[in-house]
Amino acid sequence: MNEIELAPVVLFVYNRPWHTQQTVEALKKNELANESELFIYSDAPKNKQAIEHVAEVRAYIKKIEGFKKVMVIEREKNCGLANSIINGVTKIVNGYGKAIVLEDDLVTSPYFLQYMNNGLKFYQENQEIMSISGYNLPPTCMKFPKNFTDDVYLNYRNSSWGWATWANRWNLVDWDVKDFKQFIGDPKQQKLFNRGGDDLTDMLKAQMEGKIDSWAIRFSYAHFKQQMYSVHPRYSYVDNIGIDGTGTHCGVTNIFENDVSKAKRTCNFVKDIKLREDVMLEFEKFYRKYSKEPLAVRGINKLLRVLGHGCELLKTRIDKNFLHFFQIR
């Protein structure tokens, strides 16, 4: 890795001291941690109840060691997760040309940074790739075709659970989604967007109606608009420990648990990688499975909660059960 200029790691934290510590301790065990610069954005409390825990998190992150450099940015006002990530990533990615992004409830494999940096280097000239994702659905949720032997695959949809991108891709995103009116009036375009999951159009609509505040649905929409993809690993380099009821309005489920010990130390990236519809079909089955009755009625309160920081389970409509990979606070 000496010949590769390592990407900075950007970590977003809020009010969960234990989760933040687990995230940082796992990251410190990465083989490239002591060669990587770490930028930590700490959002300000949005109410009195959050003040104590935000202070506890800030006391902890000021003492972090084990990286080439640690820079802590404390927000004076509460930005919310979407604005914090958009603004923070924009600043860092424009300064370094690329960035690796984490949030405060993601435990990584010791090979996460190696995977991310190698992926950024390998695909930097491939203009069909918009992002590198570190998370993938666990084997219990997604089966691969028997003839699939690669370490990575292309996905229409990005994952917000540990990811990376380049400045020239990130800056393509229209955060205002100025063409939304045209898009929402075109069923064919909606169908194409939903190739990454039946929930995507509904999520974007909820965003534009002000019902949610998500950077990730807009980033996924940018993948669609630019006709670009996200590279996903077959075996996840990330496990989310935040779906335990600690996030605001966040439910409890173990459905997304991943065994990161299965992640390969050296990932074999595919040079002429192409999207495989048979693989995407298996990915989409997960979303389809939870969007149909009667499970939506019986299990919706157990599986989905609204607007949870560090929680990527969102109930956008009571009559449909949508699962997705978006961090929303």
C-alpha positions, 0 to 999 in steps of 0.5 A, a space after each residue: 500500500 505504500 505506493 497508494 496515497 491513502 484516503 482520509 477517513 471521515 467519521 460522524 458521531 453524535 450522542 452514543 459513547 459506547 457505539 462510538 468507542 466500538 467503532 473507533 476501537 475496531 478502526 484502530 485495529 485496521 492494518 492501515 490505521 496508523 497511516 491514515 488521517 482521521 477526521 471526526 465530525 461531532 454534531 451538537 445536541 439537538 435537545 437537552 436530553 442529548 447534551 450529556 451524551 454528546 459531551 461524553 462522546 466529545 471527551 472520548 474522541 479528543 483522546 483518540 490515538 492510533 492514527 497518523 493524525 486525528 482532527 476533531 470538528 465540533 459543530 456549534 449547532 445541531 446540523 442533523 445527520 444529512 447536512 453534517 455528512 453532506 457538508 463534512 464529506 464535501 469539505 474533505 473530499 474536495 481537499 483530498 480528492 477522495 474519502 472513506 466515510 463511517 458513522 458511529 455505529 459501524 464495526 469494521 473488519 481489520 481489512 476494511 481500510 485496505 479494501 476501501 483504499 484498494 477499491 478507490 485506486 482500482 476504480 478511480 478511472 472507471 467512470 461507471 463507478 460512483 462509490 465503493 461500499 463496505 457493507 453487504 447484506 448478510 448471507 441469510 438475506 442475500 444468496 448469490 448465484 452458484 456460478 458467481 465467484 467474484 469478490 465484488 459485484 456492481 449494485 444500482 444502489 449505494 450503501 451508507 454503512 461504510 463507503 467511499 467516493 471521489 471528489 469528481 463523483 461526489 460533486 455530481 450530486 444535485 442535493 436539491 433534486 431539481 428534476 424531481 417533478 419531471 421524475 415523479 411524473 414518469 413511471 418508466 423512470 421510477 421503475 428504472 430507479 427501483 432496480 436498486 430496491 422497490 423502496 427507492 422512489 418512495 424514499 425519494 418522494 418522502 425526502 422531497 415532501 420533507 417527511 425524512 431528511 436523508 443524504 443517502 437517498 439523494 446519493 442513490 438517486 445521483 447514481 441512477 441519474 449519472 448511470 453509475 454504480 456502487 461496488 459492493 463486496 460479497 462478504 461485508 467488511 462492516 457490521 452495524 451495531 446500532 440497530 439496538 434501540 439506542 438510536 432516536 426512534 430506532 427499533 431493534 433487529 438482528 437481521 443485518 448482523 454480519 460476521 466480518 471475519 469472513 471478509 477477505 484480507 486481499 479483495 480481488 477486484 474485477 477490472 472489466 466489472 459488469 452489472 449482473 442482473 442475476 445477482 441484483 435479482 437476489 439483492 432485490 428479493 430482500 426488499 420485495 420480501 418485506 414490502 408485501 402483506 401480511 408481514 408488513 402489517 404483522 411485523 412492521 413495528 418490530 422491523 422499522 422505526 422512523 428517523 433513527 440516527 445510526 438506524 437504516 430501517 425506515 417506515 415511510 408508509 404504514 401499509 408498506 414495509 420498506 427496508 433500506 440502507 439509509 442513515 437518517 436522523 
